[in-house]
Amino acid sequence: MHTMKLSSKGQVIIPKLLRDTHHWEPGQELLAFDMGDGILIKPKKPFPETDINQVASCLKYSGKAKTLAEIEEAIGRGVQETFK
């Protein structure tokens, strides 16, 4: 666990160990998600954009395709359940 302080300007310094672990350099864009009891910070674009055939063509799924909104909602629920 790492402790950070909020400055009078609302800035937070992410500890060097975490920046190095996640390969976050100065200028890295981050997304902040309000989780109710805290904030989840993620990189804006951690990977180059790809299509499903490039990364999961070996996975077979015969159901109706999920929308991006449905996927993001499911991820949000999973994060909330994990960090209760």
C-alpha positions, 0 to 999 in steps of 0.5 A, a space after each residue: 500500500 502506498 500513501 499519497 497526499 492531495 495538494 491544495 491544487 488537487 494534485 496527487 503524486 503517484 509514487 515512483 515505484 507504481 509509476 515504474 511498475 506500470 511504465 507511466 512516463 510524464 505526460 501519460 494520460 490517465 482515466 479516473 473512475 469514481 467507484 463510490 468509496 474511492 477512485 480507480 486510475 487507469 491509463 487512457 490507452 494502455 495498448 494500441 487499438 486492435 480488432 478482435 481477430 488480431 487478439 482472440 480469433 481462437 476464441 469461439 463465441 456463438 452468442 449475441 455480441 456485447 456492446 462496448 457499454 455492456 462490457 464497460 458496465 460489467 468491468 465496473 461491477 467486477 471492480 466494485 465487487 473486488 474492492 468492496 
